[in-house]
């Protein structure tokens, strides 16, 4: 199996980690009863860690589908090579670093890490579109 697909699998698992991390801190703030309920009531604003992990989750799910489609397209088109391998590595490892850095509230480093992950996506997309 190509390393790109392995990294896609790990990236998918990382998406689940984002969901669980955000859910855990929201439940810690608002309680299990809120989590298991209809969530119709007005809530106080999220504390900083809840806000950060929720935004990190949203950010991941804004970029991951684009990366996944580009990578699967490259696989289907038979365009795997150094761009897809490097791009998949950059995307996964940067997204892995992004979550704790965002949770810690380190804005400039978070932005730089996002840029590295986005570069990984661009490399994969360029392999699909240009070869």
N, C-alpha and C positions, 0 to 999 in steps of 0.2 A: 504494500500500500504506500502511495506517495506520502512523504512527510507533510505535505500541504494538507492532506485530508486528516492526518493525525492532529495537526495544529488546529484545524477547523473543529474537530471533536473536542479538543481541550478548550477552545474558545467558547463552544456551546456550553460546556460545563461551567466555565467562568460566568456565563450569563446567568446560570442558575444560582451561582454564588452571590451575584449582585442582587438577585431577587430575595434570597434568604437573608442576606445581611441587612438590606433595607427593611424587610419585614420584621426582623428581630428587634431592631432599634425602635421601630414604630410601635411594636407591641410593648416594648419596655416602657415607652413614654405613655401610651394611651391605654394599655391594659389588655389582658386576654379577652375580657368581656367585649371590648370594642372590636378586637380582631375577629371574634367569632360572631359578631352581630352584623346588622345590615349596614352599619357605618353611615347612617343618615344624619346623625347629630353634628352640630357645629363643634369644632375642636379648637383648642388653643393652638397658636402657631407651633410648628415643629421646633424642637430644640436644634442646636447647630448640627449635631452628628446625624440626626434624622434627616434634616434638610440636605446635608452633603451626600449621604448614602442614597437618598431618593433621587437627587440630581445625577449622581454617578450612574445609577441604574438607568435612568432615562437617557443619558448620554450614550451608554453602551448600546442600548437598543435602538438608537438613532443610527449608529454606524455599523453594528454587527450585520444586519441584513444586507447592506451594500457590499460589505466584505465577503459574506458568504455567497451571494449571488455571483459576484465577480470571480471568486475562486472556483465555484462549481462550473461556471461557464468556461473558465480556462481548462478545467479538467475535461469537460465534454468536448471542447474544441481541440484537445490534444496540444495545448499551448503551455504545458508545464516546463519550467526551466529555472534559471537563476532568479529571475524577477519574481516568480510566484513563490519560490522557496524563501528568498530573503523577505519578501513582502509578508508572507504568512508568519515568519518568525517575528518580524518587527511588530506586526499587529498584535499577536498573542502576548509577547513578553511585555510590550508597552501597556497593553490593556490590563495585564496582571499587576503591573506596578501602579497603574492609575488609581485603582480602588483604594489601597491604603494611603496613598499620597493625598487623594481627595478627602478621605475620611479625616486625615490629620490636619487638613486645612492649609495646605502649602500651595498657594495659588500659582505662582510662576512656574514652579516645577511641574505642577499638574498640567499646565498649558503646554509646556515643552513635551511632556510624555504623550499628551494627546496628539501633538504634531508628529511624533515618531510613529504612532499607531496609524495616523492618517496617511503618512508616507507609505507605510506598508500596504494599505488599501490601494493607493495610487499605483504602486508597483504591480500589484496583482491585476488591477484594471488595465494597465498599459499592456501587460502580457496578453490579456484577452483581446483588446482592441487593435493593438499594433503587432504583437507577436514578439 
